[in-house]
Amino acid sequence: MSDTFQGFGESIHFGKKPAVLVVDFINGFTDESCDLGSNLDEEVSHTKRLLDIARSRQLPILFTTVVYEPHYLDGGHFIEKVPALKCLLRDSGWVDLDDRLERRENEEPLIEKKFASSFFGTSLHSILAYKNVDTLIITGCTTSGCIRATVVDALQYGYKAIVPEECVGDRSEKAHRSNLYDIQTKYGEVMAVEDVGNYLNTI
């Protein structure tokens, strides 16, 4: 991406120990019949192809979902701000991963979270540290919310944050584009999914 200011937007090079994180590609976000949902078919498809490469290379893969208890105290002011999140109850079906991703339950952790960042209040950092990961490839939704928050925290925890552009989406195209710009300018590296796949194939 271009149009950056002087002193911003330098490249972050790949590390040697990548992992793929799939953020909130759950039914509540990928099914348009849900108030939270939008059409993310292409993003899910691109992510699945990236997962196929990562699986063939036996690389760490992790998923996240958002789950609330019926009292909603665990969502705090987030749910006050976005009441559509109230549908994300454990037995609702909306919190289940999109089947098209074909998660391998015995190998690929599913991390439950309450807020935007995949790191906040979860075991994600501990798992990545245990696996000696230095590069986190972040896919999923939404670009302006959970993707951006996860990228910022990944940077702050010392990971190289890589975002394959075709693998993230948002219900707002304007928000999607502006946040990809911010990520590239200040927090991580926005790349074509083909380039990320080529990198994974070298590991």
GUVOMAR-258537 format. One record per residue (C-alpha): chain; x, y, z. Coordinates in Angstrom, 3 decimals, always signed. Last residue first. Layout:
BEGIN
chain, east, north, up
A, X, Y, Z
...
end
This chain:
BEGIN
chain, east, north, up
A, +8.932, -22.836, +5.967
A, +9.220, -21.972, +2.253
A, +5.580, -22.751, +1.459
A, +4.503, -20.304, +4.129
A, +6.260, -17.491, +2.274
A, +4.541, -18.348, -1.015
A, +1.205, -18.344, +0.802
A, +1.890, -14.897, +2.218
A, +2.781, -13.609, -1.247
A, -0.391, -15.087, -2.723
A, -2.464, -13.576, +0.094
A, -1.336, -10.120, -0.980
A, +0.234, -8.181, +1.879
A, -0.652, -5.765, +4.661
A, +2.273, -5.518, +7.096
A, +1.888, -4.429, +10.685
A, +1.252, -1.581, +13.100
A, +1.816, +1.929, +11.802
A, +1.288, +2.611, +8.104
A, +0.206, -0.843, +7.008
A, -2.287, -1.165, +9.862
A, -3.573, +2.365, +9.322
A, -4.146, +1.758, +5.609
A, -5.882, -1.543, +6.297
A, -8.032, +0.394, +8.733
A, -9.059, +2.969, +6.149
A, -9.884, +0.310, +3.575
A, -12.074, -1.830, +5.818
A, -13.826, +1.170, +7.355
A, -14.808, +2.403, +3.892
A, -15.823, -1.110, +2.808
A, -18.134, -1.401, +5.827
A, -19.325, -4.899, +6.788
A, -15.654, -5.777, +7.190
A, -13.248, -8.270, +5.686
A, -9.913, -10.006, +6.073
A, -8.359, -12.778, +3.976
A, -7.845, -10.850, +0.714
A, -5.465, -8.418, +2.399
A, -3.222, -11.033, +3.973
A, -2.405, -9.308, +7.284
A, +1.056, -9.886, +8.791
A, +1.853, -8.924, +12.379
A, +5.467, -9.495, +13.433
A, +5.092, -10.406, +17.088
A, +6.504, -8.535, +20.086
A, +3.523, -8.399, +22.437
A, +2.821, -4.794, +21.442
A, +2.830, -5.685, +17.752
A, +0.396, -8.537, +18.347
A, -1.713, -6.150, +20.437
A, -2.033, -3.712, +17.542
A, -2.774, -6.516, +15.079
A, -5.448, -7.975, +17.365
A, -7.191, -4.618, +17.766
A, -7.120, -4.029, +13.990
A, -8.508, -7.463, +13.233
A, -11.147, -7.336, +15.971
A, -12.601, -4.009, +14.972
A, -11.978, -2.176, +11.700
A, -10.970, -5.286, +9.773
A, -13.822, -7.405, +11.106
A, -13.140, -10.159, +10.629
A, -10.761, -12.958, +9.755
A, -7.063, -13.354, +8.986
A, -3.923, -12.589, +10.982
A, -0.549, -14.097, +10.119
A, +1.462, -13.939, +13.336
A, +5.251, -14.038, +13.018
A, +7.588, -14.826, +15.938
A, +6.078, -18.091, +17.178
A, +8.085, -20.045, +19.742
A, +5.261, -22.622, +20.103
A, +5.021, -21.967, +23.845
A, +5.109, -18.217, +23.163
A, +2.204, -18.571, +20.728
A, +0.199, -20.572, +23.246
A, +0.878, -18.113, +26.062
A, -0.006, -15.119, +23.871
A, -3.328, -16.677, +22.871
A, -4.452, -17.694, +26.367
A, -7.194, -15.063, +26.541
A, -8.100, -11.937, +28.542
A, -7.192, -9.552, +25.730
A, -5.096, -11.307, +23.079
A, -7.735, -11.834, +20.381
A, -8.486, -8.134, +20.626
A, -12.095, -7.030, +20.166
A, -13.744, -8.143, +23.393
A, -15.175, -11.276, +24.979
A, -12.882, -14.038, +23.765
A, -12.998, -17.783, +23.314
A, -9.940, -19.438, +21.799
A, -10.319, -22.450, +19.512
A, -7.071, -24.402, +19.375
A, -6.053, -26.294, +16.213
A, -4.789, -29.857, +16.610
A, -7.545, -32.052, +18.007
A, -10.347, -29.858, +16.676
A, -9.135, -29.764, +13.094
A, -11.000, -26.735, +11.747
A, -12.624, -27.240, +8.367
A, -12.695, -23.553, +7.359
A, -15.896, -24.060, +5.373
A, -17.697, -24.997, +8.575
A, -17.813, -21.366, +9.717
A, -16.889, -21.529, +13.383
A, -19.707, -21.738, +15.913
A, -20.628, -18.602, +17.862
A, -23.839, -18.061, +15.864
A, -25.054, -21.539, +16.750
A, -26.963, -20.076, +19.694
A, -25.810, -22.533, +22.349
A, -22.916, -20.436, +23.655
A, -24.571, -17.036, +23.302
A, -23.444, -14.586, +20.631
A, -26.869, -13.035, +19.950
A, -26.151, -10.253, +22.424
A, -23.496, -8.867, +20.087
A, -26.195, -6.855, +18.290
A, -26.161, -4.654, +21.408
A, -22.966, -2.941, +20.181
A, -22.172, -0.052, +22.548
A, -23.907, -1.574, +25.564
A, -22.387, -4.917, +24.586
A, -18.905, -3.415, +24.673
A, -19.769, -1.682, +27.946
A, -19.530, -4.954, +29.831
A, -19.309, -8.111, +27.748
A, -18.748, -10.489, +30.662
A, -21.737, -8.938, +32.404
A, -23.854, -10.292, +29.557
A, -26.197, -12.126, +31.987
A, -26.798, -14.831, +29.361
A, -23.092, -15.712, +29.124
A, -21.159, -14.441, +26.136
A, -19.062, -16.157, +23.456
A, -16.842, -14.600, +20.786
A, -14.813, -16.959, +18.615
A, -11.126, -17.333, +17.877
A, -9.095, -19.748, +15.775
A, -5.516, -20.969, +15.925
A, -3.187, -22.605, +13.417
A, +0.397, -23.664, +14.149
A, +2.342, -24.840, +11.077
A, +2.369, -28.428, +9.864
A, +3.553, -27.393, +6.373
A, +0.558, -29.025, +4.679
A, -1.625, -27.493, +7.361
A, -0.269, -24.002, +6.660
A, -0.889, -24.454, +2.924
A, -4.459, -25.652, +3.460
A, -4.992, -22.799, +5.915
A, -4.056, -20.295, +3.219
A, -6.611, -21.868, +0.885
A, -9.228, -21.687, +3.633
A, -8.406, -18.022, +4.218
A, -8.976, -17.196, +0.552
A, -12.370, -18.915, +0.678
A, -13.370, -17.207, +3.923
A, -12.463, -13.807, +2.478
A, -14.383, -14.541, -0.715
A, -17.505, -15.617, +1.154
A, -17.473, -12.691, +3.574
A, -20.979, -11.425, +2.894
A, -22.068, -9.705, +6.087
A, -23.248, -10.754, +9.526
A, -23.778, -9.019, +12.854
A, -27.574, -8.831, +12.523
A, -27.522, -12.504, +11.496
A, -29.146, -13.474, +8.177
A, -25.945, -12.421, +6.418
A, -24.080, -15.456, +7.737
A, -20.322, -14.811, +7.964
A, -20.302, -12.791, +11.200
A, -22.659, -14.784, +13.394
A, -21.555, -17.990, +11.716
A, -18.002, -17.577, +12.978
A, -14.951, -16.282, +11.143
A, -14.018, -14.617, +14.419
A, -10.259, -14.200, +13.987
A, -8.319, -16.889, +12.136
A, -4.723, -16.872, +13.397
A, -1.969, -18.439, +11.317
A, +1.398, -19.134, +12.934
A, +4.861, -18.256, +11.727
A, +8.277, -19.265, +13.072
A, +11.147, -17.867, +10.952
A, +10.236, -14.202, +10.740
A, +8.773, -12.308, +7.829
A, +9.981, -8.776, +7.169
A, +8.216, -5.724, +8.498
A, +8.362, -3.000, +5.864
A, +8.412, +0.705, +6.669
A, +5.071, +2.470, +6.760
A, +5.928, +5.702, +8.510
A, +8.994, +7.979, +8.651
A, +7.819, +10.107, +5.750
A, +4.062, +9.819, +5.387
A, +2.358, +6.983, +3.534
A, +0.551, +7.157, +0.198
A, +1.226, +3.512, -0.755
A, +0.000, +0.000, +0.000
end
